[in-house]
Amino acid sequence: MSGNALETRRQLRIDLKEVGDDLRVAKNSIWDIKIALLPRARDPESTAPPTLSGLVAEALRVEGELDTLKNMYRSIENNTADIISVLEAEKEMGRGNRPWWVPMSCWDSELERDITIHSREVEKLKKKLDEAVFLWYIISHDLRLRDRS
């Protein structure tokens, strides 16, 4: 694999971790809003419950974060597709940076493992992003209903 492809793979791992961390923060914010919407879950010692306008402002901030994360995910997905096509091409050509002492079958297994790992990481991230977007949909719907009343 060329040095550029290795650098791209390294950057992909960094991007996956960054998006995953940001997604965790966004989901926590969504849950905070959901908890604030539950009257029985509010802190009884709290002097004032959160205002609807404050919750709406927080929800809009989270919505912006989710949009940013969706864009980052699309970029990661594209990079992953590029990396996988490079790995598959190397596997088909039987070349790449395979040292002469490594048997071809081991080299193919290593490339196949890399393809699988990248695919799984992106799938996991996609699932988490879908969960956050779904949760966001539920919260925003609840806020719209409360805003109308």
VMD Tcl script that builds the backbone (N, CA, C; Angstrom):
set m [mol new atoms 447]
animate dup $m
set s [atomselect $m all]
$s set {name element resname resid chain x y z} {
  {N N MET 1 A 0.849 -1.163 0.000}
  {CA C MET 1 A 0.000 0.000 0.000}
  {C C MET 1 A 0.894 1.224 0.000}
  {N N SER 2 A 0.560 2.199 -0.774}
  {CA C SER 2 A 1.397 3.387 -0.876}
  {C C SER 2 A 1.348 4.185 0.424}
  {N N GLY 3 A 2.339 5.051 0.592}
  {CA C GLY 3 A 2.397 5.889 1.779}
  {C C GLY 3 A 1.175 6.783 1.906}
  {N N ASN 4 A 0.680 7.262 0.772}
  {CA C ASN 4 A -0.496 8.122 0.787}
  {C C ASN 4 A -1.723 7.357 1.278}
  {N N ALA 5 A -1.878 6.111 0.840}
  {CA C ALA 5 A -3.010 5.298 1.283}
  {C C ALA 5 A -2.895 4.994 2.778}
  {N N LEU 6 A -1.690 4.748 3.254}
  {CA C LEU 6 A -1.508 4.514 4.691}
  {C C LEU 6 A -1.862 5.755 5.489}
  {N N GLU 7 A -1.461 6.920 5.007}
  {CA C GLU 7 A -1.792 8.184 5.679}
  {C C GLU 7 A -3.304 8.396 5.684}
  {N N THR 8 A -3.956 8.060 4.586}
  {CA C THR 8 A -5.412 8.200 4.506}
  {C C THR 8 A -6.085 7.282 5.517}
  {N N ARG 9 A -5.588 6.055 5.654}
  {CA C ARG 9 A -6.144 5.116 6.641}
  {C C ARG 9 A -5.949 5.634 8.052}
  {N N ARG 10 A -4.767 6.191 8.322}
  {CA C ARG 10 A -4.505 6.738 9.652}
  {C C ARG 10 A -5.454 7.903 9.944}
  {N N GLN 11 A -5.645 8.781 8.962}
  {CA C GLN 11 A -6.544 9.916 9.135}
  {C C GLN 11 A -7.980 9.441 9.309}
  {N N LEU 12 A -8.361 8.377 8.622}
  {CA C LEU 12 A -9.705 7.833 8.768}
  {C C LEU 12 A -9.940 7.377 10.210}
  {N N ARG 13 A -8.967 6.698 10.787}
  {CA C ARG 13 A -9.121 6.255 12.184}
  {C C ARG 13 A -9.297 7.446 13.111}
  {N N ILE 14 A -8.525 8.501 12.884}
  {CA C ILE 14 A -8.638 9.719 13.694}
  {C C ILE 14 A -10.018 10.336 13.506}
  {N N ASP 15 A -10.483 10.428 12.259}
  {CA C ASP 15 A -11.800 11.000 11.974}
  {C C ASP 15 A -12.914 10.178 12.608}
  {N N LEU 16 A -12.811 8.852 12.524}
  {CA C LEU 16 A -13.820 7.989 13.136}
  {C C LEU 16 A -13.900 8.224 14.639}
  {N N LYS 17 A -12.751 8.339 15.284}
  {CA C LYS 17 A -12.741 8.579 16.727}
  {C C LYS 17 A -13.324 9.951 17.045}
  {N N GLU 18 A -12.952 10.954 16.279}
  {CA C GLU 18 A -13.441 12.310 16.522}
  {C C GLU 18 A -14.956 12.395 16.359}
  {N N VAL 19 A -15.470 11.823 15.286}
  {CA C VAL 19 A -16.910 11.851 15.062}
  {C C VAL 19 A -17.619 11.041 16.148}
  {N N GLY 20 A -17.057 9.909 16.515}
  {CA C GLY 20 A -17.650 9.107 17.581}
  {C C GLY 20 A -17.715 9.863 18.894}
  {N N ASP 21 A -16.645 10.577 19.246}
  {CA C ASP 21 A -16.634 11.377 20.477}
  {C C ASP 21 A -17.656 12.506 20.408}
  {N N ASP 22 A -17.694 13.211 19.286}
  {CA C ASP 22 A -18.658 14.303 19.115}
  {C C ASP 22 A -20.092 13.786 19.142}
  {N N LEU 23 A -20.302 12.628 18.571}
  {CA C LEU 23 A -21.630 12.027 18.556}
  {C C LEU 23 A -22.066 11.666 19.978}
  {N N ARG 24 A -21.145 11.163 20.776}
  {CA C ARG 24 A -21.454 10.846 22.169}
  {C C ARG 24 A -21.912 12.104 22.914}
  {N N VAL 25 A -21.211 13.223 22.703}
  {CA C VAL 25 A -21.564 14.489 23.349}
  {C C VAL 25 A -22.952 14.948 22.891}
  {N N ALA 26 A -23.218 14.852 21.598}
  {CA C ALA 26 A -24.524 15.269 21.055}
  {C C ALA 26 A -25.647 14.412 21.643}
  {N N LYS 27 A -25.423 13.100 21.727}
  {CA C LYS 27 A -26.458 12.226 22.287}
  {C C LYS 27 A -26.700 12.542 23.757}
  {N N ASN 28 A -25.635 12.853 24.489}
  {CA C ASN 28 A -25.815 13.241 25.895}
  {C C ASN 28 A -26.641 14.517 26.004}
  {N N SER 29 A -26.396 15.469 25.107}
  {CA C SER 29 A -27.178 16.702 25.104}
  {C C SER 29 A -28.651 16.421 24.799}
  {N N ILE 30 A -28.889 15.526 23.859}
  {CA C ILE 30 A -30.270 15.172 23.520}
  {C C ILE 30 A -30.959 14.544 24.730}
  {N N TRP 31 A -30.254 13.655 25.414}
  {CA C TRP 31 A -30.843 13.025 26.600}
  {C C TRP 31 A -31.096 14.051 27.697}
  {N N ASP 32 A -30.203 15.032 27.840}
  {CA C ASP 32 A -30.422 16.089 28.833}
  {C C ASP 32 A -31.706 16.851 28.536}
  {N N ILE 33 A -31.942 17.131 27.260}
  {CA C ILE 33 A -33.173 17.832 26.875}
  {C C ILE 33 A -34.375 16.951 27.190}
  {N N LYS 34 A -34.289 15.682 26.834}
  {CA C LYS 34 A -35.404 14.754 27.078}
  {C C LYS 34 A -35.720 14.667 28.567}
  {N N ILE 35 A -34.702 14.583 29.386}
  {CA C ILE 35 A -34.908 14.508 30.840}
  {C C ILE 35 A -35.532 15.799 31.351}
  {N N ALA 36 A -35.090 16.927 30.826}
  {CA C ALA 36 A -35.652 18.213 31.254}
  {C C ALA 36 A -37.125 18.334 30.877}
  {N N LEU 37 A -37.534 17.642 29.837}
  {CA C LEU 37 A -38.936 17.691 29.422}
  {C C LEU 37 A -39.839 16.846 30.313}
  {N N LEU 38 A -39.257 15.942 31.084}
  {CA C LEU 38 A -40.049 15.091 31.972}
  {C C LEU 38 A -40.258 15.810 33.300}
  {N N PRO 39 A -41.504 16.179 33.633}
  {CA C PRO 39 A -41.729 16.955 34.849}
  {C C PRO 39 A -41.294 16.220 36.117}
  {N N ARG 40 A -41.509 14.936 36.191}
  {CA C ARG 40 A -41.166 14.193 37.405}
  {C C ARG 40 A -39.663 13.995 37.561}
  {N N ALA 41 A -38.910 14.202 36.495}
  {CA C ALA 41 A -37.470 13.979 36.548}
  {C C ALA 41 A -36.696 15.232 36.958}
  {N N ARG 42 A -37.379 16.359 37.055}
  {CA C ARG 42 A -36.687 17.584 37.426}
  {C C ARG 42 A -36.229 17.514 38.875}
  {N N ASP 43 A -35.175 18.193 39.152}
  {CA C ASP 43 A -34.633 18.251 40.501}
  {C C ASP 43 A -35.607 19.028 41.388}
  {N N PRO 44 A -36.129 18.414 42.460}
  {CA C PRO 44 A -37.100 19.108 43.306}
  {C C PRO 44 A -36.501 20.329 44.015}
  {N N GLU 45 A -35.206 20.340 44.203}
  {CA C GLU 45 A -34.573 21.469 44.869}
  {C C GLU 45 A -34.282 22.616 43.901}
  {N N SER 46 A -34.465 22.368 42.641}
  {CA C SER 46 A -34.235 23.406 41.633}
  {C C SER 46 A -35.265 24.509 41.809}
  {N N THR 47 A -34.812 25.744 41.725}
  {CA C THR 47 A -35.720 26.867 41.940}
  {C C THR 47 A -36.665 27.068 40.760}
  {N N ALA 48 A -36.187 26.839 39.570}
  {CA C ALA 48 A -37.042 27.039 38.403}
  {C C ALA 48 A -36.786 25.938 37.383}
  {N N PRO 49 A -37.870 25.423 36.829}
  {CA C PRO 49 A -37.676 24.416 35.770}
  {C C PRO 49 A -37.098 25.088 34.523}
  {N N PRO 50 A -36.468 24.309 33.662}
  {CA C PRO 50 A -35.935 24.894 32.430}
  {C C PRO 50 A -37.080 25.470 31.595}
  {N N THR 51 A -36.823 26.584 30.973}
  {CA C THR 51 A -37.854 27.193 30.144}
  {C C THR 51 A -37.922 26.478 28.810}
  {N N LEU 52 A -39.098 26.525 28.218}
  {CA C LEU 52 A -39.274 25.892 26.909}
  {C C LEU 52 A -38.368 26.558 25.877}
  {N N SER 53 A -38.261 27.878 25.951}
  {CA C SER 53 A -37.408 28.572 24.977}
  {C C SER 53 A -35.940 28.182 25.157}
  {N N GLY 54 A -35.521 27.955 26.396}
  {CA C GLY 54 A -34.151 27.502 26.645}
  {C C GLY 54 A -33.913 26.114 26.085}
  {N N LEU 55 A -34.894 25.237 26.255}
  {CA C LEU 55 A -34.781 23.881 25.715}
  {C C LEU 55 A -34.787 23.895 24.189}
  {N N VAL 56 A -35.594 24.765 23.605}
  {CA C VAL 56 A -35.625 24.872 22.145}
  {C C VAL 56 A -34.278 25.363 21.630}
  {N N ALA 57 A -33.694 26.360 22.306}
  {CA C ALA 57 A -32.382 26.874 21.891}
  {C C ALA 57 A -31.325 25.772 21.973}
  {N N GLU 58 A -31.354 24.997 23.037}
  {CA C GLU 58 A -30.404 23.893 23.185}
  {C C GLU 58 A -30.639 22.839 22.112}
  {N N ALA 59 A -31.913 22.563 21.818}
  {CA C ALA 59 A -32.237 21.576 20.791}
  {C C ALA 59 A -31.743 22.033 19.417}
  {N N LEU 60 A -31.853 23.313 19.128}
  {CA C LEU 60 A -31.366 23.833 17.843}
  {C C LEU 60 A -29.845 23.721 17.757}
  {N N ARG 61 A -29.162 23.957 18.877}
  {CA C ARG 61 A -27.701 23.812 18.904}
  {C C ARG 61 A -27.323 22.361 18.607}
  {N N VAL 62 A -28.018 21.426 19.244}
  {CA C VAL 62 A -27.745 20.000 19.022}
  {C C VAL 62 A -28.052 19.614 17.579}
  {N N GLU 63 A -29.130 20.176 17.029}
  {CA C GLU 63 A -29.465 19.892 15.638}
  {C C GLU 63 A -28.328 20.309 14.704}
  {N N GLY 64 A -27.733 21.466 14.978}
  {CA C GLY 64 A -26.587 21.920 14.192}
  {C C GLY 64 A -25.409 20.968 14.325}
  {N N GLU 65 A -25.168 20.478 15.545}
  {CA C GLU 65 A -24.090 19.505 15.752}
  {C C GLU 65 A -24.344 18.228 14.958}
  {N N LEU 66 A -25.585 17.756 14.977}
  {CA C LEU 66 A -25.909 16.532 14.244}
  {C C LEU 66 A -25.728 16.726 12.739}
  {N N ASP 67 A -26.095 17.901 12.226}
  {CA C ASP 67 A -25.878 18.171 10.798}
  {C C ASP 67 A -24.392 18.131 10.463}
  {N N THR 68 A -23.579 18.720 11.322}
  {CA C THR 68 A -22.123 18.688 11.119}
  {C C THR 68 A -21.608 17.252 11.149}
  {N N LEU 69 A -22.098 16.466 12.101}
  {CA C LEU 69 A -21.667 15.072 12.217}
  {C C LEU 69 A -22.099 14.256 10.995}
  {N N LYS 70 A -23.284 14.539 10.467}
  {CA C LYS 70 A -23.724 13.832 9.261}
  {C C LYS 70 A -22.776 14.128 8.095}
  {N N ASN 71 A -22.383 15.384 7.954}
  {CA C ASN 71 A -21.449 15.748 6.882}
  {C C ASN 71 A -20.098 15.074 7.072}
  {N N MET 72 A -19.615 15.040 8.324}
  {CA C MET 72 A -18.347 14.370 8.600}
  {C C MET 72 A -18.461 12.882 8.295}
  {N N TYR 73 A -19.599 12.291 8.626}
  {CA C TYR 73 A -19.798 10.870 8.350}
  {C C TYR 73 A -19.739 10.600 6.853}
  {N N ARG 74 A -20.394 11.451 6.053}
  {CA C ARG 74 A -20.367 11.260 4.594}
  {C C ARG 74 A -18.936 11.307 4.072}
  {N N SER 75 A -18.135 12.207 4.628}
  {CA C SER 75 A -16.728 12.290 4.226}
  {C C SER 75 A -15.980 11.011 4.603}
  {N N ILE 76 A -16.219 10.521 5.811}
  {CA C ILE 76 A -15.582 9.278 6.260}
  {C C ILE 76 A -16.024 8.110 5.378}
  {N N GLU 77 A -17.308 8.082 5.053}
  {CA C GLU 77 A -17.830 7.006 4.218}
  {C C GLU 77 A -17.145 7.021 2.849}
  {N N ASN 78 A -16.970 8.211 2.276}
  {CA C ASN 78 A -16.288 8.321 0.986}
  {C C ASN 78 A -14.831 7.889 1.092}
  {N N ASN 79 A -14.138 8.339 2.144}
  {CA C ASN 79 A -12.744 7.942 2.346}
  {C C ASN 79 A -12.628 6.437 2.522}
  {N N THR 80 A -13.564 5.858 3.247}
  {CA C THR 80 A -13.546 4.417 3.474}
  {C C THR 80 A -13.749 3.664 2.175}
  {N N ALA 81 A -14.669 4.147 1.362}
  {CA C ALA 81 A -14.896 3.490 0.065}
  {C C ALA 81 A -13.616 3.540 -0.779}
  {N N ASP 82 A -12.913 4.673 -0.743}
  {CA C ASP 82 A -11.649 4.793 -1.479}
  {C C ASP 82 A -10.608 3.815 -0.945}
  {N N ILE 83 A -10.496 3.748 0.367}
  {CA C ILE 83 A -9.506 2.864 0.992}
  {C C ILE 83 A -9.816 1.404 0.658}
  {N N ILE 84 A -11.090 1.038 0.767}
  {CA C ILE 84 A -11.476 -0.345 0.486}
  {C C ILE 84 A -11.194 -0.689 -0.971}
  {N N SER 85 A -11.458 0.230 -1.876}
  {CA C SER 85 A -11.174 -0.067 -3.288}
  {C C SER 85 A -9.671 -0.223 -3.520}
  {N N VAL 86 A -8.858 0.572 -2.816}
  {CA C VAL 86 A -7.401 0.421 -2.927}
  {C C VAL 86 A -6.975 -0.940 -2.374}
  {N N LEU 87 A -7.517 -1.317 -1.207}
  {CA C LEU 87 A -7.171 -2.609 -0.602}
  {C C LEU 87 A -7.592 -3.771 -1.508}
  {N N GLU 88 A -8.790 -3.668 -2.063}
  {CA C GLU 88 A -9.256 -4.741 -2.940}
  {C C GLU 88 A -8.419 -4.822 -4.215}
  {N N ALA 89 A -8.025 -3.670 -4.731}
  {CA C ALA 89 A -7.172 -3.662 -5.927}
  {C C ALA 89 A -5.821 -4.300 -5.616}
  {N N GLU 90 A -5.268 -3.985 -4.445}
  {CA C GLU 90 A -3.991 -4.584 -4.052}
  {C C GLU 90 A -4.131 -6.090 -3.894}
  {N N LYS 91 A -5.267 -6.497 -3.341}
  {CA C LYS 91 A -5.485 -7.932 -3.147}
  {C C LYS 91 A -5.569 -8.639 -4.498}
  {N N GLU 92 A -6.304 -8.042 -5.434}
  {CA C GLU 92 A -6.439 -8.638 -6.760}
  {C C GLU 92 A -5.110 -8.670 -7.496}
  {N N MET 93 A -4.327 -7.620 -7.366}
  {CA C MET 93 A -3.042 -7.555 -8.066}
  {C C MET 93 A -1.997 -8.419 -7.371}
  {N N GLY 94 A -2.244 -8.695 -6.075}
  {CA C GLY 94 A -1.294 -9.527 -5.354}
  {C C GLY 94 A 0.020 -8.827 -5.102}
  {N N ARG 95 A -0.016 -7.509 -5.121}
  {CA C ARG 95 A 1.236 -6.779 -4.928}
  {C C ARG 95 A 1.120 -5.942 -3.671}
  {N N GLY 96 A 1.148 -4.652 -3.816}
  {CA C GLY 96 A 1.159 -3.777 -2.665}
  {C C GLY 96 A 2.555 -3.741 -2.093}
  {N N ASN 97 A 2.648 -3.622 -0.820}
  {CA C ASN 97 A 3.945 -3.566 -0.140}
  {C C ASN 97 A 4.279 -4.899 0.526}
  {N N ARG 98 A 3.822 -5.973 -0.066}
  {CA C ARG 98 A 4.053 -7.284 0.533}
  {C C ARG 98 A 5.545 -7.606 0.507}
  {N N PRO 99 A 6.108 -7.818 1.710}
  {CA C PRO 99 A 7.515 -8.245 1.744}
  {C C PRO 99 A 7.656 -9.630 1.114}
  {N N TRP 100 A 8.774 -9.898 0.521}
  {CA C TRP 100 A 8.972 -11.148 -0.199}
  {C C TRP 100 A 8.838 -12.376 0.696}
  {N N TRP 101 A 9.108 -12.209 2.013}
  {CA C TRP 101 A 9.063 -13.372 2.905}
  {C C TRP 101 A 7.652 -13.678 3.415}
  {N N VAL 102 A 6.688 -12.797 3.151}
  {CA C VAL 102 A 5.313 -13.031 3.600}
  {C C VAL 102 A 4.563 -13.776 2.507}
  {N N PRO 103 A 4.027 -14.963 2.826}
  {CA C PRO 103 A 3.287 -15.718 1.810}
  {C C PRO 103 A 2.063 -14.945 1.315}
  {N N MET 104 A 1.722 -15.143 0.064}
  {CA C MET 104 A 0.602 -14.433 -0.544}
  {C C MET 104 A -0.696 -14.672 0.223}
  {N N SER 105 A -0.911 -15.892 0.705}
  {CA C SER 105 A -2.153 -16.179 1.434}
  {C C SER 105 A -2.254 -15.346 2.714}
  {N N CYS 106 A -1.144 -15.159 3.414}
  {CA C CYS 106 A -1.139 -14.330 4.621}
  {C C CYS 106 A -1.411 -12.874 4.256}
  {N N TRP 107 A -0.791 -12.431 3.164}
  {CA C TRP 107 A -0.973 -11.050 2.723}
  {C C TRP 107 A -2.437 -10.792 2.348}
  {N N ASP 108 A -3.054 -11.738 1.635}
  {CA C ASP 108 A -4.466 -11.606 1.279}
  {C C ASP 108 A -5.342 -11.552 2.531}
  {N N SER 109 A -5.015 -12.387 3.512}
  {CA C SER 109 A -5.772 -12.397 4.766}
  {C C SER 109 A -5.660 -11.052 5.480}
  {N N GLU 110 A -4.477 -10.484 5.481}
  {CA C GLU 110 A -4.257 -9.187 6.122}
  {C C GLU 110 A -5.074 -8.096 5.422}
  {N N LEU 111 A -5.069 -8.080 4.100}
  {CA C LEU 111 A -5.843 -7.088 3.351}
  {C C LEU 111 A -7.341 -7.287 3.589}
  {N N GLU 112 A -7.767 -8.536 3.603}
  {CA C GLU 112 A -9.183 -8.841 3.854}
  {C C GLU 112 A -9.592 -8.376 5.255}
  {N N ARG 113 A -8.710 -8.587 6.218}
  {CA C ARG 113 A -8.983 -8.142 7.587}
  {C C ARG 113 A -9.121 -6.628 7.639}
  {N N ASP 114 A -8.238 -5.897 6.954}
  {CA C ASP 114 A -8.310 -4.438 6.921}
  {C C ASP 114 A -9.617 -3.960 6.296}
  {N N ILE 115 A -10.028 -4.612 5.217}
  {CA C ILE 115 A -11.286 -4.241 4.565}
  {C C ILE 115 A -12.447 -4.438 5.541}
  {N N THR 116 A -12.458 -5.565 6.232}
  {CA C THR 116 A -13.522 -5.872 7.187}
  {C C THR 116 A -13.539 -4.884 8.339}
  {N N ILE 117 A -12.375 -4.560 8.879}
  {CA C ILE 117 A -12.296 -3.630 10.009}
  {C C ILE 117 A -12.834 -2.258 9.613}
  {N N HIS 118 A -12.388 -1.744 8.476}
  {CA C HIS 118 A -12.863 -0.428 8.041}
  {C C HIS 118 A -14.372 -0.436 7.829}
  {N N SER 119 A -14.871 -1.477 7.215}
  {CA C SER 119 A -16.314 -1.558 6.961}
  {C C SER 119 A -17.103 -1.596 8.268}
  {N N ARG 120 A -16.639 -2.385 9.221}
  {CA C ARG 120 A -17.333 -2.494 10.507}
  {C C ARG 120 A -17.317 -1.176 11.271}
  {N N GLU 121 A -16.176 -0.497 11.280}
  {CA C GLU 121 A -16.084 0.768 12.004}
  {C C GLU 121 A -17.059 1.795 11.442}
  {N N VAL 122 A -17.144 1.849 10.139}
  {CA C VAL 122 A -18.059 2.803 9.513}
  {C C VAL 122 A -19.509 2.397 9.772}
  {N N GLU 123 A -19.804 1.110 9.737}
  {CA C GLU 123 A -21.164 0.644 10.022}
  {C C GLU 123 A -21.569 0.975 11.461}
  {N N LYS 124 A -20.653 0.776 12.412}
  {CA C LYS 124 A -20.952 1.101 13.808}
  {C C LYS 124 A -21.246 2.585 13.959}
  {N N LEU 125 A -20.424 3.409 13.310}
  {CA C LEU 125 A -20.624 4.853 13.385}
  {C C LEU 125 A -21.972 5.236 12.770}
  {N N LYS 126 A -22.312 4.624 11.649}
  {CA C LYS 126 A -23.587 4.903 10.986}
  {C C LYS 126 A -24.750 4.549 11.908}
  {N N LYS 127 A -24.658 3.426 12.596}
  {CA C LYS 127 A -25.728 3.002 13.509}
  {C C LYS 127 A -25.883 4.011 14.643}
  {N N LYS 128 A -24.771 4.448 15.215}
  {CA C LYS 128 A -24.835 5.425 16.302}
  {C C LYS 128 A -25.412 6.751 15.826}
  {N N LEU 129 A -25.023 7.167 14.640}
  {CA C LEU 129 A -25.539 8.412 14.084}
  {C C LEU 129 A -27.038 8.296 13.833}
  {N N ASP 130 A -27.478 7.170 13.286}
  {CA C ASP 130 A -28.910 6.957 13.055}
  {C C ASP 130 A -29.692 6.987 14.372}
  {N N GLU 131 A -29.132 6.392 15.430}
  {CA C GLU 131 A -29.793 6.409 16.738}
  {C C GLU 131 A -29.929 7.839 17.254}
  {N N ALA 132 A -28.864 8.621 17.111}
  {CA C ALA 132 A -28.903 10.003 17.584}
  {C C ALA 132 A -29.925 10.821 16.796}
  {N N VAL 133 A -29.962 10.632 15.493}
  {CA C VAL 133 A -30.916 11.370 14.661}
  {C C VAL 133 A -32.348 10.970 15.024}
  {N N PHE 134 A -32.590 9.684 15.263}
  {CA C PHE 134 A -33.921 9.231 15.651}
  {C C PHE 134 A -34.322 9.834 16.997}
  {N N LEU 135 A -33.422 9.801 17.949}
  {CA C LEU 135 A -33.690 10.381 19.257}
  {C C LEU 135 A -33.956 11.878 19.122}
  {N N TRP 136 A -33.158 12.532 18.267}
  {CA C TRP 136 A -33.361 13.959 18.011}
  {C C TRP 136 A -34.760 14.201 17.452}
  {N N TYR 137 A -35.210 13.361 16.541}
  {CA C TYR 137 A -36.533 13.509 15.949}
  {C C TYR 137 A -37.614 13.452 17.026}
  {N N ILE 138 A -37.490 12.506 17.939}
  {CA C ILE 138 A -38.471 12.362 19.018}
  {C C ILE 138 A -38.486 13.619 19.892}
  {N N ILE 139 A -37.315 14.097 20.267}
  {CA C ILE 139 A -37.220 15.284 21.130}
  {C C ILE 139 A -37.796 16.510 20.426}
  {N N SER 140 A -37.414 16.717 19.179}
  {CA C SER 140 A -37.874 17.916 18.464}
  {C C SER 140 A -39.400 17.880 18.279}
  {N N HIS 141 A -39.945 16.692 18.057}
  {CA C HIS 141 A -41.395 16.558 17.932}
  {C C HIS 141 A -42.066 16.934 19.251}
  {N N ASP 142 A -41.529 16.453 20.349}
  {CA C ASP 142 A -42.060 16.783 21.675}
  {C C ASP 142 A -41.988 18.291 21.928}
  {N N LEU 143 A -40.869 18.918 21.563}
  {CA C LEU 143 A -40.727 20.363 21.750}
  {C C LEU 143 A -41.734 21.144 20.902}
  {N N ARG 144 A -41.942 20.692 19.661}
  {CA C ARG 144 A -42.918 21.388 18.795}
  {C C ARG 144 A -44.321 21.286 19.377}
  {N N LEU 145 A -44.676 20.111 19.911}
  {CA C LEU 145 A -45.997 19.949 20.512}
  {C C LEU 145 A -46.163 20.860 21.723}
  {N N ARG 146 A -45.149 20.955 22.535}
  {CA C ARG 146 A -45.228 21.819 23.723}
  {C C ARG 146 A -45.250 23.293 23.339}
  {N N ASP 147 A -44.547 23.634 22.273}
  {CA C ASP 147 A -44.491 25.020 21.829}
  {C C ASP 147 A -45.856 25.485 21.321}
  {N N ARG 148 A -46.628 24.574 20.735}
  {CA C ARG 148 A -47.961 24.927 20.217}
  {C C ARG 148 A -48.959 25.161 21.332}
  {N N SER 149 A -48.762 24.518 22.475}
  {CA C SER 149 A -49.761 24.638 23.547}
  {C C SER 149 A -49.501 25.795 24.472}
}
mol reanalyze $m
mol bondsrecalc $m
mol representation Tube
mol addrep $m
